[in-house]
Amino acid sequence: MDRPLLSLRTTLVFLLAALGGAVAALLSWTAGEGVPQSVLVGLAAAGAAVSFFNRLIVAESERGQAEAVPHGEGTERG
């Protein structure tokens, strides 16, 4: 098996989402919420962070396409 299980981009997205969820859970717990509710807050924040970081960190194939077309060109408005 020559290739890794997850790509570097996927690993980075999941790592940042886990960190964001952990911080949200910790802030919720320090604010006085119970442990079960803090865990739910952390899981919800991690789920939302996966989508956010997935869109924020552009894949290599998408980056090449975005750089090929300068801004303002190729879009016609009527």
KANORGI-V111468 format. One record per residue. N is the residue number from 1. RES is the residue in one small letter. SS is DSSP state (2 for helix, 1 for strand, 0 for the rest). OMEGA is omega in radians with two decimals (* if undefined). NEAR is the number of other C-alpha atoms within 12 Angstrom. Layout:
# KANORGI-V111468
n=N res=RES ss=SS omega=OMEGA near=NEAR
n=N res=RES ss=SS omega=OMEGA near=NEAR
This chain:
# KANORGI-V111468
n=1 res=m ss=0 omega=-3.04 near=4
n=2 res=d ss=0 omega=-3.07 near=4
n=3 res=r ss=0 omega=-3.14 near=7
n=4 res=p ss=0 omega=-3.14 near=10
n=5 res=l ss=0 omega=3.11 near=10
n=6 res=l ss=0 omega=3.08 near=12
n=7 res=s ss=0 omega=3.14 near=13
n=8 res=l ss=2 omega=3.13 near=15
n=9 res=r ss=2 omega=3.13 near=22
n=10 res=t ss=2 omega=3.11 near=21
n=11 res=t ss=2 omega=3.14 near=18
n=12 res=l ss=2 omega=3.12 near=21
n=13 res=v ss=2 omega=-3.14 near=28
n=14 res=f ss=2 omega=3.13 near=25
n=15 res=l ss=2 omega=3.12 near=21
n=16 res=l ss=2 omega=3.10 near=26
n=17 res=a ss=2 omega=3.11 near=28
n=18 res=a ss=2 omega=3.10 near=24
n=19 res=l ss=2 omega=3.11 near=22
n=20 res=g ss=2 omega=3.10 near=26
n=21 res=g ss=2 omega=3.13 near=27
n=22 res=a ss=2 omega=3.12 near=25
n=23 res=v ss=2 omega=3.12 near=23
n=24 res=a ss=2 omega=3.12 near=28
n=25 res=a ss=2 omega=3.13 near=28
n=26 res=l ss=2 omega=3.11 near=25
n=27 res=l ss=2 omega=3.11 near=21
n=28 res=s ss=2 omega=-3.13 near=23
n=29 res=w ss=2 omega=3.13 near=20
n=30 res=t ss=2 omega=3.09 near=14
n=31 res=a ss=0 omega=3.06 near=13
n=32 res=g ss=0 omega=3.10 near=13
n=33 res=e ss=0 omega=3.12 near=17
n=34 res=g ss=0 omega=-3.12 near=16
n=35 res=v ss=2 omega=3.14 near=17
n=36 res=p ss=2 omega=3.13 near=15
n=37 res=q ss=2 omega=3.11 near=20
n=38 res=s ss=2 omega=3.09 near=24
n=39 res=v ss=2 omega=3.10 near=22
n=40 res=l ss=2 omega=3.09 near=21
n=41 res=v ss=2 omega=3.13 near=25
n=42 res=g ss=2 omega=3.12 near=27
n=43 res=l ss=2 omega=3.11 near=25
n=44 res=a ss=2 omega=3.13 near=22
n=45 res=a ss=2 omega=3.12 near=28
n=46 res=a ss=2 omega=3.11 near=28
n=47 res=g ss=2 omega=3.10 near=25
n=48 res=a ss=2 omega=-3.11 near=22
n=49 res=a ss=2 omega=3.10 near=28
n=50 res=v ss=2 omega=3.12 near=27
n=51 res=s ss=2 omega=-3.13 near=18
n=52 res=f ss=2 omega=-3.10 near=18
n=53 res=f ss=2 omega=3.07 near=26
n=54 res=n ss=2 omega=3.10 near=22
n=55 res=r ss=2 omega=-3.10 near=16
n=56 res=l ss=2 omega=-3.12 near=17
n=57 res=i ss=0 omega=-3.04 near=22
n=58 res=v ss=0 omega=3.09 near=19
n=59 res=a ss=0 omega=-3.11 near=19
n=60 res=e ss=2 omega=-3.12 near=13
n=61 res=s ss=2 omega=3.12 near=12
n=62 res=e ss=2 omega=-3.13 near=14
n=63 res=r ss=2 omega=3.13 near=14
n=64 res=g ss=2 omega=3.12 near=12
n=65 res=q ss=2 omega=-3.13 near=13
n=66 res=a ss=2 omega=-3.14 near=16
n=67 res=e ss=2 omega=-3.10 near=13
n=68 res=a ss=2 omega=-3.12 near=12
n=69 res=v ss=0 omega=3.10 near=13
n=70 res=p ss=0 omega=-3.14 near=11
n=71 res=h ss=0 omega=3.10 near=11
n=72 res=g ss=0 omega=3.14 near=9
n=73 res=e ss=0 omega=3.09 near=11
n=74 res=g ss=0 omega=3.07 near=10
n=75 res=t ss=0 omega=-3.14 near=9
n=76 res=e ss=0 omega=3.09 near=7
n=77 res=r ss=0 omega=-3.06 near=6
n=78 res=g ss=0 omega=* near=3
